[in-house]
Amino acid sequence: MYENQMEAVPPHEAMEMVMASSGIAYSADVVQAFVRADPSYPPGTKIRLLNGKEAIVTKITSHMQRPVVRVLSTGEEISLADHPTVMIAGCL
């Protein structure tokens, strides 16, 4: 259907691909504006953390790419901006 169709990639990897093309395929100013304005994981997105736990993004506060998530099994809310070692593995 589409000539340049790619396999689906997780949102954070797609963001990395855009950032890697900054100044090459895309204007650096446009890329920076995009990164500041577009969250990889908007509220309501179901995710899996690297530790295997399932969570849902509840809000974005201080960092667009490091949201607050609620662990589904415990109800615990974790700000990924405040916990840099807690990583998202991908979407569910």
C-alpha positions in Angstrom: 0.0 0.0 0.0 2.7 2.5 1.0 6.2 2.3 -0.5 8.1 3.4 2.6 6.0 1.6 5.2 7.9 0.8 8.4 7.1 -1.7 11.2 5.5 -0.1 14.2 8.0 1.3 16.7 7.3 2.3 20.3 6.6 6.0 20.6 9.8 6.8 22.5 11.8 5.1 19.8 10.0 7.1 17.1 10.8 10.3 19.1 14.5 9.3 19.2 14.4 8.8 15.4 13.0 12.3 14.9 15.6 13.8 17.3 18.4 11.9 15.5 17.3 13.6 12.2 17.5 17.0 13.8 19.4 19.3 11.5 19.5 16.7 8.8 16.0 15.7 7.6 14.2 18.2 9.8 15.0 21.7 11.0 16.6 21.7 14.5 14.1 24.3 15.7 11.1 22.3 14.4 12.4 19.2 16.2 12.9 21.0 19.5 9.4 22.5 19.3 8.0 19.0 18.5 9.8 17.4 21.4 8.6 20.1 23.8 5.0 19.8 22.6 4.3 16.2 21.9 4.4 13.5 24.6 5.5 10.0 23.6 2.9 8.6 26.0 -0.2 10.8 26.4 -2.5 10.3 29.5 -4.6 7.2 29.2 -1.8 5.2 27.4 -1.4 1.7 28.9 2.3 0.8 29.2 4.6 -1.9 30.4 7.6 -0.9 32.6 11.0 -2.5 32.2 10.3 -4.4 35.5 7.4 -6.1 33.8 4.7 -4.2 35.7 1.7 -2.8 33.7 0.8 0.8 34.2 -1.3 3.6 32.8 -0.1 7.2 32.1 -2.1 9.5 34.3 -0.6 12.9 33.7 2.3 14.9 32.4 3.9 17.4 34.7 7.5 18.6 34.5 8.9 16.5 31.6 7.0 15.8 28.4 8.8 12.5 27.8 8.7 11.3 31.5 5.0 11.1 32.6 3.4 10.2 35.9 2.2 6.6 35.7 -0.1 4.5 37.9 1.0 0.9 38.4 -2.1 -1.2 37.8 -1.4 -4.0 40.3 -0.8 -1.6 43.3 -2.3 1.7 42.4 1.0 3.4 43.2 1.7 6.6 41.2 5.2 7.2 40.1 6.6 10.3 38.4 9.1 9.0 35.9 10.7 12.5 35.9 11.6 12.0 39.6 12.6 8.3 39.2 15.1 8.2 36.2 15.8 4.4 36.7 12.1 3.5 36.1 11.8 3.0 32.3 9.0 2.3 29.9 9.4 -0.9 27.9 6.5 -0.2 25.5 2.8 0.1 25.0 0.2 -2.6 25.8 
